[in-house]
């Protein structure tokens, strides 16, 4: 596909775990005609899994253009780059090594196409980290894999919704390693990434960032812990000297109970569950995961494989759709920042709006 001639963006979607709810939410999301305006979609997936889900669970009928590789994508269509072969076995609700292999293969192919410039926006469906590692791809998660492939250490898992944006200093590490992993420099690094992302990706001119403490009651002036005084406050002071508007450290329980997050553009939590538990409660099914700091745009639903409801026809596709729309918006904002009009020379016809 000649992207220059068509001047449209390409969204790549990876299938993730074939035994979870991914195909149900992907098919439901792609049935929305709004997704087809001015874009091309490529699913790195498995034809057998699509056929099985449509037939078994009476999901919407969608026509996929079969593409051998990303150079053959049909514009304004949903393209399928088939991962694997017809020998794939579907065991809905179960974690299998083969599912891990298919997750890894889809992700690797999508990253290859991102690097080649065939894909502009990556949306990753959930994986099972255990079976992906069993299959030989030794990664703690999508975030770290993408950061490694795009050679950056300045990245951040930023959960985002209309109500709240929250990043974490430490990501997918055991809780007993959290305290020793938190340093003044790491907090400062994450504050810089959030500040830059809010400005460049979300067009917030003067972002205000709240920072949470590590210990209960933010250490109670050293009674419960010294990290706030010795590590977090020095990071905030340095950030302020660099022109970053930040406040804290706030005790996380009172911060969310009093809804103080509504006064800020983003929040920086110290560790995974400190940030993601309140985020998922507040955002419900509208939240997404965005990897800030990468040279490419990557988003994902904020939920997992949901084996417990796989195959029951009750999975909600809202988070996946929000991931797609947010990815598009961030990509457009980046184009405008570069002085490129993402809609230049783009003519939308009635046929563009039809479901393929």
Kinemage of the C-alpha trace (Angstrom):
@kinemage 1
@onewidth
@group {chain A} dominant
@subgroup {mainchain}
@vectorlist {calphas} color= white
{ca unk a 1} P 0.000 0.000 0.000
{ca unk a 2} L 1.327 3.430 -0.948
{ca unk a 3} L 0.783 5.423 2.252
{ca unk a 4} L 2.037 8.629 0.648
{ca unk a 5} L -0.569 8.440 -2.090
{ca unk a 6} L -3.388 7.526 0.244
{ca unk a 7} L -2.084 9.686 3.093
{ca unk a 8} L -3.956 7.688 5.709
{ca unk a 9} L -2.791 6.149 8.930
{ca unk a 10} L -2.491 2.427 9.472
{ca unk a 11} L -3.562 0.787 12.728
{ca unk a 12} L -2.006 -2.557 13.604
{ca unk a 13} L -3.844 -4.794 16.087
{ca unk a 14} L -2.150 -7.841 17.582
{ca unk a 15} L -4.313 -10.816 18.499
{ca unk a 16} L -2.760 -11.473 21.908
{ca unk a 17} L -3.911 -14.672 23.616
{ca unk a 18} L -6.217 -16.662 21.336
{ca unk a 19} L -7.842 -18.453 24.309
{ca unk a 20} L -9.059 -15.344 26.110
{ca unk a 21} L -11.701 -12.783 25.170
{ca unk a 22} L -9.522 -11.111 22.545
{ca unk a 23} L -11.270 -12.331 19.420
{ca unk a 24} L -14.680 -11.563 20.849
{ca unk a 25} L -13.761 -7.943 21.603
{ca unk a 26} L -11.765 -7.507 18.383
{ca unk a 27} L -14.656 -8.639 16.187
{ca unk a 28} L -17.163 -6.576 18.165
{ca unk a 29} L -14.939 -3.484 17.976
{ca unk a 30} L -14.233 -3.838 14.254
{ca unk a 31} L -17.966 -4.044 13.558
{ca unk a 32} L -18.167 -0.313 14.380
{ca unk a 33} L -18.118 1.655 11.091
{ca unk a 34} L -16.618 4.687 12.852
{ca unk a 35} L -13.281 2.872 12.895
{ca unk a 36} L -13.064 2.898 9.114
{ca unk a 37} L -13.071 6.626 8.517
{ca unk a 38} L -9.723 7.651 7.034
{ca unk a 39} L -7.716 4.649 8.178
{ca unk a 40} L -6.514 1.201 7.274
{ca unk a 41} L -6.555 -1.623 9.798
{ca unk a 42} L -4.323 -4.682 9.887
{ca unk a 43} L -4.990 -7.520 12.300
{ca unk a 44} L -2.066 -9.759 13.100
{ca unk a 45} L -4.253 -12.741 13.771
{ca unk a 46} L -5.383 -16.219 12.964
{ca unk a 47} L -8.042 -16.932 10.341
{ca unk a 48} L -9.195 -20.088 12.103
{ca unk a 49} L -9.801 -18.203 15.354
{ca unk a 50} L -11.862 -15.558 13.545
{ca unk a 51} L -14.008 -18.162 11.770
{ca unk a 52} L -14.511 -20.150 14.961
{ca unk a 53} L -15.662 -17.162 17.010
{ca unk a 54} L -18.004 -15.817 14.321
{ca unk a 55} L -19.649 -19.196 13.819
{ca unk a 56} L -19.809 -20.340 17.432
{ca unk a 57} L -20.795 -17.122 19.148
{ca unk a 58} L -22.871 -15.425 16.434
{ca unk a 59} L -20.602 -12.396 16.257
{ca unk a 60} L -20.898 -9.738 13.526
{ca unk a 61} L -19.847 -10.666 10.005
{ca unk a 62} L -16.737 -8.747 8.945
{ca unk a 63} L -14.874 -9.095 5.677
{ca unk a 64} L -11.106 -9.314 6.013
{ca unk a 65} L -8.702 -8.699 3.170
{ca unk a 66} L -6.063 -11.436 3.304
{ca unk a 67} L -2.603 -9.876 3.032
{ca unk a 68} L 0.579 -11.883 2.756
{ca unk a 69} L 2.517 -9.078 4.401
{ca unk a 70} L 2.220 -5.396 5.258
{ca unk a 71} L 3.322 -4.279 1.805
{ca unk a 72} L 0.055 -5.691 0.407
{ca unk a 73} L -2.423 -3.924 2.694
{ca unk a 74} L -5.639 -2.777 1.025
{ca unk a 75} L -6.446 0.857 1.932
{ca unk a 76} L -9.620 1.529 3.897
{ca unk a 77} L -10.057 -2.163 4.611
{ca unk a 78} L -9.601 -4.529 7.522
{ca unk a 79} L -6.585 -6.562 6.532
{ca unk a 80} L -5.555 -9.875 8.047
{ca unk a 81} L -1.953 -11.010 8.177
{ca unk a 82} L -2.365 -14.635 9.119
{ca unk a 83} L -0.188 -15.772 12.013
{ca unk a 84} L 0.382 -19.510 12.149
{ca unk a 85} L -1.543 -22.193 10.303
{ca unk a 86} L -4.729 -24.235 10.409
{ca unk a 87} L -3.303 -26.568 13.043
{ca unk a 88} L -3.881 -24.014 15.771
{ca unk a 89} L -5.919 -25.392 18.657
{ca unk a 90} L -8.393 -23.189 20.508
{ca unk a 91} L -8.876 -23.986 24.199
{ca unk a 92} L -10.961 -21.045 25.392
{ca unk a 93} L -10.338 -20.157 29.002
{ca unk a 94} L -7.076 -22.117 29.141
{ca unk a 95} L -3.459 -21.030 29.140
{ca unk a 96} L -1.448 -23.047 26.607
{ca unk a 97} L 2.078 -22.838 25.262
{ca unk a 98} L 0.717 -22.675 21.711
{ca unk a 99} L -1.336 -19.610 22.644
{ca unk a 100} L 1.876 -18.054 23.929
{ca unk a 101} L 3.613 -18.855 20.651
{ca unk a 102} L 0.852 -17.183 18.645
{ca unk a 103} L 0.877 -14.132 20.926
{ca unk a 104} L 4.625 -13.761 20.489
{ca unk a 105} L 4.525 -14.288 16.712
{ca unk a 106} L 1.866 -11.604 16.227
{ca unk a 107} L 3.747 -9.123 18.389
{ca unk a 108} L 7.070 -9.745 16.650
{ca unk a 109} L 5.536 -9.295 13.197
{ca unk a 110} L 3.763 -6.100 14.208
{ca unk a 111} L 6.971 -4.635 15.643
{ca unk a 112} L 8.810 -5.514 12.435
{ca unk a 113} L 6.184 -3.668 10.390
{ca unk a 114} L 6.302 -0.668 12.740
{ca unk a 115} L 10.043 -0.429 12.216
{ca unk a 116} L 9.579 -0.664 8.456
{ca unk a 117} L 7.040 2.161 8.506
{ca unk a 118} L 4.088 0.098 7.299
{ca unk a 119} L 2.157 0.656 10.536
{ca unk a 120} L 1.629 3.960 12.367
{ca unk a 121} L -0.305 2.951 15.480
{ca unk a 122} L -0.047 -0.301 17.437
{ca unk a 123} L -2.925 -1.626 19.538
{ca unk a 124} L -2.046 -4.746 21.499
{ca unk a 125} L -4.694 -7.167 22.721
{ca unk a 126} L -3.905 -8.768 26.106
{ca unk a 127} L -1.359 -11.557 26.450
{ca unk a 128} L -0.715 -14.119 29.165
{ca unk a 129} L 2.823 -13.378 30.325
{ca unk a 130} L 3.273 -16.890 31.683
{ca unk a 131} L 2.549 -18.781 28.453
{ca unk a 132} L 4.444 -16.215 26.375
{ca unk a 133} L 7.509 -16.871 28.529
{ca unk a 134} L 6.920 -20.629 28.307
{ca unk a 135} L 6.888 -20.221 24.531
{ca unk a 136} L 10.367 -18.689 24.647
{ca unk a 137} L 9.744 -14.938 24.617
{ca unk a 138} L 11.223 -13.938 27.980
{ca unk a 139} L 9.524 -10.624 28.685
{ca unk a 140} L 7.702 -9.137 31.695
{ca unk a 141} L 5.137 -7.501 29.401
{ca unk a 142} L 4.379 -5.575 26.202
{ca unk a 143} L 5.782 -2.340 27.638
{ca unk a 144} L 9.256 -3.667 28.289
{ca unk a 145} L 9.375 -5.604 25.010
{ca unk a 146} L 8.541 -2.509 22.980
{ca unk a 147} L 10.954 -0.310 24.926
{ca unk a 148} L 13.738 -2.808 24.238
{ca unk a 149} L 12.887 -3.097 20.533
{ca unk a 150} L 12.815 0.664 20.077
{ca unk a 151} L 15.962 1.141 22.134
{ca unk a 152} L 14.638 3.465 24.799
{ca unk a 153} L 14.939 3.468 28.569
{ca unk a 154} L 12.762 6.585 28.851
{ca unk a 155} L 9.341 4.965 28.810
{ca unk a 156} L 6.354 4.880 31.094
{ca unk a 157} L 3.188 2.817 31.458
{ca unk a 158} L 0.542 5.548 31.482
{ca unk a 159} L -3.010 4.457 32.209
{ca unk a 160} L -5.388 6.966 30.723
{ca unk a 161} L -9.089 7.765 30.632
{ca unk a 162} L -11.219 10.894 30.514
{ca unk a 163} L -11.246 10.994 34.326
{ca unk a 164} L -7.658 10.109 35.188
{ca unk a 165} L -4.162 9.607 33.817
{ca unk a 166} L -1.773 7.715 36.056
{ca unk a 167} L 1.778 6.467 35.554
{ca unk a 168} L 3.953 4.253 37.723
{ca unk a 169} L 7.593 4.538 38.734
{ca unk a 170} L 8.031 0.761 38.947
{ca unk a 171} L 6.100 -1.607 36.698
{ca unk a 172} L 6.019 -5.380 36.485
{ca unk a 173} L 8.307 -6.273 39.371
{ca unk a 174} L 7.682 -8.221 42.626
{ca unk a 175} L 6.368 -6.069 45.455
{ca unk a 176} L 9.339 -6.948 47.695
{ca unk a 177} L 11.630 -5.267 45.140
{ca unk a 178} L 9.666 -2.018 44.910
{ca unk a 179} L 11.320 0.067 47.654
{ca unk a 180} L 14.859 -0.626 46.510
{ca unk a 181} L 13.910 0.082 42.878
{ca unk a 182} L 12.648 3.586 43.651
{ca unk a 183} L 15.308 6.274 43.357
{ca unk a 184} L 15.292 10.032 43.054
{ca unk a 185} L 16.600 9.786 39.509
{ca unk a 186} L 13.961 7.257 38.465
{ca unk a 187} L 11.125 9.414 39.828
{ca unk a 188} L 12.582 12.433 38.069
{ca unk a 189} L 12.865 10.452 34.843
{ca unk a 190} L 9.200 9.413 35.003
{ca unk a 191} L 8.096 12.974 35.783
{ca unk a 192} L 9.944 14.217 32.714
{ca unk a 193} L 8.251 11.579 30.540
{ca unk a 194} L 4.772 12.338 31.888
{ca unk a 195} L 5.277 16.080 31.507
{ca unk a 196} L 6.504 15.713 27.923
{ca unk a 197} L 3.754 13.244 26.999
{ca unk a 198} L 0.993 15.429 28.421
{ca unk a 199} L 2.258 18.322 26.323
{ca unk a 200} L 3.073 16.500 23.079
{ca unk a 201} L 0.640 13.563 23.043
{ca unk a 202} L -2.344 15.098 24.839
{ca unk a 203} L -1.770 18.813 23.993
{ca unk a 204} L -1.944 19.995 27.624
{ca unk a 205} L 0.072 23.216 27.663
{ca unk a 206} L 0.846 23.511 31.389
{ca unk a 207} L 0.315 20.114 32.977
{ca unk a 208} L -0.009 19.673 36.733
{ca unk a 209} L 1.213 16.357 38.126
{ca unk a 210} L 0.479 14.837 41.532
{ca unk a 211} L 2.995 12.410 43.051
{ca unk a 212} L 2.000 9.735 45.545
{ca unk a 213} L 4.056 8.634 48.530
{ca unk a 214} L 5.408 5.115 48.943
{ca unk a 215} L 4.570 4.425 52.569
{ca unk a 216} L 1.241 4.584 54.441
{ca unk a 217} L 0.429 8.223 55.274
{ca unk a 218} L 3.419 9.177 53.107
{ca unk a 219} L 5.719 8.059 55.897
{ca unk a 220} L 4.268 10.306 58.616
{ca unk a 221} L 7.389 12.503 58.598
{ca unk a 222} L 9.708 9.516 58.850
{ca unk a 223} L 7.781 7.544 61.479
{ca unk a 224} L 6.682 4.861 58.966
{ca unk a 225} L 9.462 5.283 56.406
{ca unk a 226} L 12.039 7.727 55.085
{ca unk a 227} L 11.573 7.332 51.325
{ca unk a 228} L 9.313 10.372 51.065
{ca unk a 229} L 11.839 12.734 52.692
{ca unk a 230} L 15.015 11.194 51.322
{ca unk a 231} L 13.999 10.110 47.804
{ca unk a 232} L 10.666 11.527 46.623
{ca unk a 233} L 10.878 15.137 47.838
{ca unk a 234} L 14.338 15.709 46.301
{ca unk a 235} L 12.949 14.454 42.974
{ca unk a 236} L 10.034 16.896 43.172
{ca unk a 237} L 12.390 19.766 43.985
{ca unk a 238} L 14.612 18.967 40.996
{ca unk a 239} L 11.583 18.595 38.719
{ca unk a 240} L 10.289 22.011 39.786
{ca unk a 241} L 13.688 23.538 39.018
{ca unk a 242} L 13.331 22.087 35.511
{ca unk a 243} L 9.957 23.750 35.061
{ca unk a 244} L 7.779 20.711 35.760
{ca unk a 245} L 4.727 21.587 37.843
{ca unk a 246} L 4.355 18.793 40.388
{ca unk a 247} L 2.993 18.377 43.910
{ca unk a 248} L 3.217 15.817 46.704
{ca unk a 249} L 3.970 13.305 47.960
{ca unk a 250} L 0.333 12.531 48.789
{ca unk a 251} L -0.878 9.567 50.881
{ca unk a 252} L -2.560 7.436 48.229
{ca unk a 253} L -5.621 6.394 50.262
{ca unk a 254} L -6.682 9.919 51.181
{ca unk a 255} L -5.708 11.261 47.763
{ca unk a 256} L -8.222 9.075 45.938
{ca unk a 257} L -10.858 9.098 48.682
{ca unk a 258} L -10.972 12.913 48.522
{ca unk a 259} L -10.944 12.821 44.687
{ca unk a 260} L -7.904 15.075 44.602
{ca unk a 261} L -6.936 13.505 41.280
{ca unk a 262} L -9.583 15.711 39.657
{ca unk a 263} L -7.359 18.736 40.314
{ca unk a 264} L -4.438 17.330 38.309
{ca unk a 265} L -3.706 16.388 34.715
{ca unk a 266} L -1.866 13.234 35.757
{ca unk a 267} L -0.715 11.257 38.774
{ca unk a 268} L 2.573 9.442 39.345
{ca unk a 269} L 2.277 6.363 41.579
{ca unk a 270} L 5.230 4.529 43.051
{ca unk a 271} L 4.255 0.994 42.042
{ca unk a 272} L 1.855 -0.983 39.861
{ca unk a 273} L -1.090 -1.752 42.135
{ca unk a 274} L -0.948 1.612 43.912
{ca unk a 275} L -1.830 3.216 40.606
{ca unk a 276} L -3.803 0.603 38.713
{ca unk a 277} L -6.297 -0.406 41.407
{ca unk a 278} L -7.793 3.094 41.794
{ca unk a 279} L -7.484 3.689 38.055
{ca unk a 280} L -9.546 0.645 37.124
{ca unk a 281} L -12.165 1.465 39.748
{ca unk a 282} L -12.489 5.038 38.494
{ca unk a 283} L -12.160 4.417 34.740
{ca unk a 284} L -14.131 1.152 34.743
{ca unk a 285} L -14.239 -0.175 31.171
{ca unk a 286} L -13.188 3.078 29.480
{ca unk a 287} L -9.543 3.058 30.564
{ca unk a 288} L -6.585 2.124 28.393
{ca unk a 289} L -2.861 1.521 28.724
{ca unk a 290} L -0.561 3.855 26.779
{ca unk a 291} L 3.206 3.478 26.610
{ca unk a 292} L 4.545 7.023 26.844
{ca unk a 293} L 8.065 7.837 25.735
{ca unk a 294} L 8.278 5.506 22.738
{ca unk a 295} L 8.982 6.804 19.220
{ca unk a 296} L 5.875 4.890 18.082
{ca unk a 297} L 2.278 5.040 19.369
{ca unk a 298} L 1.161 1.984 21.307
{ca unk a 299} L -2.062 1.533 23.248
{ca unk a 300} L -3.863 -1.422 24.790
{ca unk a 301} L -7.047 -2.238 26.706
{ca unk a 302} L -6.571 -1.945 30.467
{ca unk a 303} L -7.746 -5.519 31.161
{ca unk a 304} L -6.247 -8.970 30.789
{ca unk a 305} L -7.152 -12.130 28.897
{ca unk a 306} L -10.246 -12.731 31.098
{ca unk a 307} L -10.177 -16.512 30.760
{ca unk a 308} L -13.091 -16.765 33.191
{ca unk a 309} L -15.538 -15.267 30.691
{ca unk a 310} L -13.914 -16.411 27.432
{ca unk a 311} L -16.485 -17.905 25.098
{ca unk a 312} L -19.499 -16.657 27.041
{ca unk a 313} L -20.316 -13.784 24.699
{ca unk a 314} L -20.372 -11.180 27.458
{ca unk a 315} L -16.982 -9.493 26.991
{ca unk a 316} L -17.104 -5.706 26.681
{ca unk a 317} L -15.149 -4.234 23.756
{ca unk a 318} L -15.263 -0.638 25.045
{ca unk a 319} L -11.682 -0.526 26.329
{ca unk a 320} L -10.329 -1.880 23.041
{ca unk a 321} L -12.265 0.732 21.070
{ca unk a 322} L -10.988 3.450 23.413
{ca unk a 323} L -7.440 2.159 22.849
{ca unk a 324} L -7.912 2.504 19.094
{ca unk a 325} L -9.398 5.998 19.280
{ca unk a 326} L -6.773 7.212 21.776
{ca unk a 327} L -3.988 5.846 19.582
{ca unk a 328} L -5.401 7.755 16.615
{ca unk a 329} L -5.660 10.986 18.610
{ca unk a 330} L -2.106 10.741 19.935
{ca unk a 331} L -0.760 10.003 16.449
{ca unk a 332} L -2.617 13.006 15.048
{ca unk a 333} L -1.294 15.236 17.840
{ca unk a 334} L 2.257 14.112 17.097
{ca unk a 335} L 1.790 14.845 13.392
{ca unk a 336} L 0.549 18.345 14.174
{ca unk a 337} L 3.504 18.886 16.501
{ca unk a 338} L 5.802 18.033 13.590
{ca unk a 339} L 3.965 20.555 11.431
{ca unk a 340} L 2.273 17.815 9.419
{ca unk a 341} L -1.454 18.012 8.794
{ca unk a 342} L -2.631 14.410 9.278
{ca unk a 343} L -5.728 15.124 7.185
{ca unk a 344} L -4.003 16.923 4.312
{ca unk a 345} L -5.146 15.797 0.848
{ca unk a 346} L -7.422 13.277 2.514
{ca unk a 347} L -10.800 12.926 0.842
{ca unk a 348} L -13.448 10.978 2.722
{ca unk a 349} L -16.002 9.365 0.421
{ca unk a 350} L -19.191 7.598 1.328
{ca unk a 351} L -17.526 4.281 0.490
{ca unk a 352} L -14.840 5.067 3.088
{ca unk a 353} L -17.540 5.058 5.764
{ca unk a 354} L -18.983 1.686 4.921
{ca unk a 355} L -18.166 -1.460 6.839
{ca unk a 356} L -15.783 -3.544 4.806
